[in-house]
């Protein structure tokens, strides 16, 4: 008797589909999408579970679980989530219930596409980190032929930061380590962050905080504050409602007195560049930009976060335009906006089922959750 498919457990595994794994799957359970690092759902599930567990990520809202927060877990799995999130919304548990996607991955509903997009991201980051760890160990083995013990639990990923903590005891039992920014010995002069307790050279952590809008620990990602960004301070953010629904959101339920679409207009007159801009004291050109969000709960939540980021001067920066090649102009600062109503992702418009999730991730990377 043929063995059952490890994912759906209902059909004989008539195809061994393994991108660098040994899971046995039936053809209908293969994730048919060429952009995926692995097309094995078992790898997506197990590696995604390890990724959010190792990095204390909420399996519902995908935000980091703060140091000291009480740990909650979903009913069907052991996936952690923050206290504000409902346990029945776990993305990995939703993914585990999905059985048939062969050939229709791109035609799934918006919620299912978001679940798959998130699990794919977690699986990819886990695989990338494993490969990075292996490469680092091989490099260390080449440099130091002496045996070395490696504990996988000492490795962690938090947001976009990868780190490995090395400590060793001296003959006087005094703990000595490396600065996680410059990788040089800390010595006797170092700065200890208040909440997470990680150690850095004072000059290194000060420069790190100044160069990032989000003042976060480069080791664990704990956010200590958000500093002002490079966006000119003379801008305006104006919002109004439009009666036309965005493609992909036609079936949303709106209030009787609510319009379905939010239009955001950013206006900046010409001005002088500040100290965080590439040419302080030089002039920059003014601009007007327009963007669109659905006027549903998720769109309203994103709008609130965009307003906070705008007030902290992180939506725009000054640099070279990628379209015109002109210098000293206002450009977007890594928070993507939908500047068209129609046209899909290729034309910066809708429909785009995973856009709201992606922009929330970009906002989260800057400290807005």
C-alpha positions as CSV (number, residue, x, y, z in Angstrom):
1,X,0.0,0.0,0.0
2,X,1.4,3.4,-1.0
3,X,2.2,5.8,1.8
4,X,-0.2,8.7,2.4
5,X,0.5,12.3,1.5
6,X,2.1,14.0,4.5
7,X,0.1,17.1,4.0
8,X,-3.5,16.1,3.3
9,X,-3.2,12.5,4.6
10,X,-6.0,11.4,2.3
11,X,-4.4,10.3,-1.0
12,X,-1.4,8.0,-1.9
13,X,1.7,10.0,-2.4
14,X,2.1,9.5,-6.1
15,X,4.7,12.1,-6.4
16,X,7.8,12.9,-4.3
17,X,8.0,16.7,-4.6
18,X,11.0,17.8,-2.6
19,X,12.9,21.0,-3.1
20,X,15.8,20.1,-0.7
21,X,13.6,18.1,1.6
22,X,12.3,14.5,1.9
23,X,8.6,15.1,2.4
24,X,6.3,12.8,0.4
25,X,3.3,14.7,-1.2
26,X,0.6,14.0,-3.7
27,X,0.5,16.2,-6.8
28,X,-2.5,18.2,-5.6
29,X,-0.6,19.4,-2.5
30,X,2.4,20.8,-4.4
31,X,2.4,24.6,-4.3
32,X,2.6,25.5,-7.9
33,X,4.3,28.9,-7.9
34,X,7.7,29.5,-9.5
35,X,8.6,32.4,-7.2
36,X,8.6,30.1,-4.1
37,X,11.9,29.0,-2.6
38,X,10.3,25.7,-1.7
39,X,7.1,24.2,-3.2
40,X,6.6,21.8,-0.2
41,X,3.9,22.9,2.2
42,X,5.3,20.9,5.0
43,X,8.5,22.9,4.8
44,X,6.5,26.2,4.8
45,X,4.6,25.1,7.9
46,X,7.5,23.6,9.9
47,X,10.1,26.3,9.0
48,X,7.6,29.1,9.4
49,X,6.7,27.7,12.9
50,X,10.4,27.6,13.8
51,X,10.9,31.2,12.4
52,X,8.2,32.8,14.5
53,X,9.1,30.8,17.6
54,X,12.8,31.7,17.4
55,X,12.1,35.3,16.8
56,X,9.1,35.8,19.1
57,X,6.8,36.9,16.3
58,X,3.0,37.0,16.7
59,X,1.4,34.4,14.4
60,X,-1.7,36.5,14.0
61,X,-0.6,40.2,13.4
62,X,3.1,39.3,12.4
63,X,4.4,42.0,14.9
64,X,7.2,41.3,17.3
65,X,6.1,40.1,20.8
66,X,7.8,42.5,23.2
67,X,10.2,41.4,25.9
68,X,8.3,40.6,29.1
69,X,4.9,40.1,27.5
70,X,2.9,37.0,28.6
71,X,3.1,34.2,26.0
72,X,-0.2,33.0,24.4
73,X,-0.6,30.1,22.0
74,X,-3.2,29.2,19.5
75,X,-5.5,26.1,20.1
76,X,-4.5,24.0,17.1
77,X,-0.8,24.6,17.2
78,X,2.0,25.9,19.5
79,X,2.3,29.2,17.6
80,X,2.8,32.2,19.9
81,X,0.7,35.4,19.6
82,X,0.5,38.7,21.4
83,X,-2.2,39.3,24.0
84,X,-4.2,41.7,21.7
85,X,-4.7,39.0,19.0
86,X,-7.3,36.3,18.8
87,X,-6.0,32.8,18.8
88,X,-8.3,31.6,16.0
89,X,-6.6,34.0,13.6
90,X,-3.2,32.2,13.5
91,X,-1.8,32.4,10.0
92,X,0.1,29.1,10.2
93,X,-3.1,27.3,11.4
94,X,-5.0,28.8,8.5
95,X,-2.3,27.6,6.2
96,X,-2.4,24.1,7.7
97,X,-6.1,23.9,6.8
98,X,-5.4,24.7,3.1
99,X,-5.1,21.5,1.0
100,X,-5.8,22.3,-2.7
101,X,-4.0,25.1,-4.5
102,X,-2.4,23.3,-7.4
103,X,-2.7,25.4,-10.5
104,X,-4.8,28.0,-8.9
105,X,-2.4,29.8,-6.5
106,X,-2.8,33.2,-8.2
107,X,-6.6,32.8,-8.3
108,X,-7.1,32.3,-4.6
109,X,-9.0,34.8,-2.5
110,X,-7.3,37.8,-1.0
111,X,-7.2,36.3,2.5
112,X,-5.8,33.0,1.3
113,X,-3.1,34.8,-0.8
114,X,-2.1,36.8,2.2
115,X,-1.7,33.7,4.3
116,X,0.4,32.0,1.6
117,X,2.4,35.2,1.1
118,X,3.2,35.4,4.8
119,X,4.1,31.7,5.2
120,X,6.3,31.9,2.1
121,X,8.1,34.9,3.6
122,X,8.7,33.1,6.9
123,X,9.9,30.0,5.2
124,X,12.3,31.9,2.9
125,X,13.8,33.9,5.8
126,X,14.3,30.7,7.8
127,X,16.0,29.0,4.9
128,X,18.1,32.1,4.2
129,X,19.2,32.3,7.8
130,X,20.1,28.6,7.9
131,X,22.3,29.0,4.8
132,X,23.9,32.2,6.3
133,X,24.6,30.4,9.5
134,X,26.2,27.5,7.6
135,X,28.3,29.8,5.5
136,X,29.5,31.7,8.7
137,X,30.4,28.4,10.4
138,X,32.3,27.2,7.3
139,X,34.2,30.5,7.2
140,X,35.1,30.2,10.9
141,X,36.2,26.6,10.5
142,X,38.5,27.7,7.7
143,X,40.0,30.5,9.8
144,X,40.2,28.5,13.1
145,X,40.9,24.8,12.7
146,X,40.2,24.2,16.4
147,X,36.9,22.5,17.3
148,X,34.0,24.8,18.1
149,X,30.6,24.2,19.7
150,X,27.7,25.9,18.0
151,X,24.3,26.2,19.7
152,X,21.5,27.0,17.3
153,X,19.5,28.6,20.1
154,X,22.0,31.4,20.2
155,X,21.0,32.5,16.7
156,X,18.0,34.7,16.2
157,X,16.4,36.8,13.5
158,X,14.4,39.9,14.5
159,X,12.8,41.9,11.6
160,X,15.6,42.6,9.1
161,X,18.5,42.1,11.6
162,X,20.6,39.0,11.8
163,X,22.8,38.5,14.8
164,X,24.8,36.0,16.7
165,X,25.9,36.6,20.3
166,X,29.3,35.4,21.4
167,X,30.4,35.5,25.0
168,X,33.2,33.8,26.9
169,X,34.5,33.7,30.4
170,X,37.9,35.1,31.3
171,X,40.1,33.7,34.1
172,X,38.5,36.2,36.5
173,X,34.9,35.0,35.5
174,X,34.3,38.5,34.0
175,X,32.0,38.2,31.0
176,X,33.5,39.6,27.8
177,X,31.9,39.8,24.4
178,X,31.8,41.5,21.0
179,X,29.9,44.6,19.9
180,X,27.2,43.3,17.6
181,X,27.6,46.3,15.3
182,X,31.3,46.5,14.6
183,X,32.1,43.0,15.8
184,X,35.1,44.3,17.8
185,X,35.8,43.5,21.5
186,X,33.7,45.6,23.9
187,X,36.6,45.9,26.4
188,X,35.8,47.8,29.6
189,X,33.9,50.7,28.0
190,X,30.5,49.8,26.6
191,X,26.8,50.9,26.7
192,X,24.0,48.6,28.0
193,X,20.5,49.1,26.6
194,X,18.0,49.6,29.3
195,X,15.3,47.0,28.5
196,X,16.9,44.2,26.6
197,X,20.3,44.5,28.2
198,X,22.4,44.0,25.0
199,X,25.8,45.6,25.0
200,X,27.5,47.8,22.4
201,X,30.2,50.4,22.1
202,X,28.6,53.7,22.9
203,X,29.7,55.3,19.7
204,X,28.4,52.3,17.6
205,X,24.9,52.3,19.2
206,X,24.6,56.1,19.0
207,X,25.5,56.1,15.3
208,X,23.0,53.2,14.7
209,X,20.2,55.1,16.4
210,X,21.0,58.2,14.4
211,X,21.1,56.4,11.0
212,X,17.7,54.5,11.5
213,X,14.4,56.1,11.9
214,X,13.4,53.3,14.3
215,X,15.7,53.3,17.3
216,X,15.8,49.6,17.8
217,X,18.3,47.2,19.3
218,X,20.3,45.7,16.3
219,X,20.5,42.4,18.2
220,X,16.9,41.6,19.3
221,X,14.9,44.4,17.5
222,X,13.4,45.9,20.7
223,X,12.2,49.4,19.8
224,X,13.2,52.2,22.1
225,X,11.8,55.1,20.1
226,X,11.4,56.7,16.7
227,X,13.5,59.7,15.7
228,X,12.6,62.3,13.0
229,X,13.4,61.2,9.5
230,X,14.7,62.9,6.3
231,X,11.4,64.1,5.0
232,X,11.0,67.9,4.6
233,X,9.1,69.4,7.5
234,X,7.0,71.8,5.4
235,X,4.6,69.2,3.9
236,X,0.9,68.5,4.2
237,X,-1.0,65.3,4.3
238,X,-4.6,65.8,3.1
239,X,-7.3,63.0,3.1
240,X,-10.7,62.8,1.4
241,X,-13.2,60.1,0.4
242,X,-14.1,59.0,-3.1
243,X,-17.4,57.3,-4.2
244,X,-15.6,54.8,-6.5
245,X,-14.5,51.5,-4.9
246,X,-11.0,50.2,-5.6
247,X,-10.6,47.1,-7.8
248,X,-10.6,44.1,-5.5
249,X,-12.7,45.8,-2.8
250,X,-16.0,46.1,-4.6
251,X,-17.7,43.7,-2.3
252,X,-16.7,45.3,1.0
253,X,-19.4,46.4,3.3
254,X,-19.3,50.2,4.0
255,X,-21.5,52.3,6.2
256,X,-24.5,54.0,4.7
257,X,-22.8,57.4,4.9
258,X,-19.3,56.2,4.0
259,X,-17.5,56.3,0.6
260,X,-15.4,53.2,-0.3
261,X,-12.1,54.8,-1.1
262,X,-9.6,57.0,0.8
263,X,-7.5,59.5,-1.3
264,X,-4.3,60.8,0.3
265,X,-2.7,63.9,-1.1
266,X,0.9,64.8,0.0
267,X,2.0,68.4,-0.9
268,X,5.4,69.9,-0.5
269,X,6.5,73.4,-1.5
270,X,10.2,73.9,-2.5
271,X,12.6,74.3,0.4
272,X,16.1,74.0,1.8
273,X,17.6,70.6,2.6
274,X,18.2,69.8,6.3
275,X,21.1,67.9,8.0
276,X,19.6,64.4,7.3
277,X,19.4,65.2,3.5
278,X,22.2,64.5,1.0
279,X,23.1,68.2,0.4
280,X,22.3,70.3,3.5
281,X,21.7,73.9,2.7
282,X,20.8,73.2,-1.0
283,X,17.4,73.7,-2.5
284,X,15.0,70.9,-3.3
285,X,12.0,70.9,-5.7
286,X,8.4,70.8,-4.4
287,X,6.0,68.0,-5.4
288,X,2.4,66.7,-5.0
289,X,1.8,63.0,-4.7
290,X,-1.6,61.1,-4.5
291,X,-2.2,57.7,-3.1
292,X,-5.3,55.4,-2.5
293,X,-6.5,53.1,0.3
294,X,-9.8,51.1,0.7
295,X,-12.0,52.7,3.3
296,X,-12.4,49.5,5.3
297,X,-11.0,48.6,8.7
298,X,-7.6,47.5,7.4
299,X,-7.3,50.5,5.2
300,X,-8.2,52.9,8.1
301,X,-5.6,51.2,10.3
302,X,-2.9,51.7,7.6
303,X,-4.0,55.3,7.2
304,X,-3.4,55.9,10.9
305,X,0.1,54.4,10.7
306,X,0.9,56.4,7.6
307,X,-0.2,59.6,9.5
308,X,2.2,58.8,12.3
309,X,5.0,58.1,9.9
310,X,4.3,61.3,8.0
311,X,4.3,63.3,11.3
312,X,7.7,61.7,12.1
313,X,8.9,62.6,8.6
314,X,9.5,59.1,7.3
315,X,7.2,58.8,4.3
316,X,9.5,60.8,2.0
317,X,13.2,61.7,1.6
318,X,15.3,63.8,-0.8
319,X,17.5,62.2,-3.4
320,X,17.5,61.2,-7.1
321,X,14.3,60.4,-8.9
322,X,14.3,56.9,-10.4
323,X,12.0,58.0,-13.2
324,X,13.5,61.4,-14.3
325,X,17.1,61.0,-13.0
326,X,16.9,64.5,-11.5
327,X,18.7,65.1,-8.2
328,X,17.5,67.0,-5.1
329,X,13.9,66.0,-5.5
330,X,11.4,64.5,-3.0
331,X,11.2,60.7,-3.3
332,X,9.4,57.9,-1.5
333,X,11.3,56.5,1.5
334,X,10.7,52.7,1.4
335,X,7.0,52.8,2.3
336,X,5.2,51.9,-0.9
337,X,2.0,53.6,-1.9
338,X,-0.7,52.8,-4.5
339,X,-0.5,55.9,-6.6
340,X,-3.1,54.6,-9.1
341,X,-6.6,53.2,-8.7
342,X,-6.4,50.8,-11.6
343,X,-3.6,48.8,-13.3
344,X,-2.6,46.3,-10.7
345,X,0.9,46.0,-9.1
346,X,2.7,46.7,-12.4
347,X,1.2,50.2,-12.6
348,X,1.2,50.8,-8.8
349,X,-2.6,50.3,-8.6
350,X,-5.2,47.8,-7.6
351,X,-6.2,45.0,-7.5
352,X,-3.3,43.8,-5.3
353,X,-4.5,41.3,-2.6
354,X,-1.3,41.4,-0.5
355,X,-0.6,45.2,-0.7
356,X,-2.1,46.2,2.7
357,X,-0.2,43.4,4.4
358,X,3.1,44.4,2.8
359,X,2.8,48.1,3.6
360,X,2.0,47.2,7.2
361,X,5.2,45.2,7.2
362,X,7.1,48.2,5.8
363,X,5.6,50.5,8.5
364,X,6.4,47.9,11.1
365,X,10.0,47.9,10.0
366,X,10.1,51.6,10.8
367,X,8.5,51.1,14.2
368,X,4.8,51.7,13.4
369,X,2.5,48.9,14.6
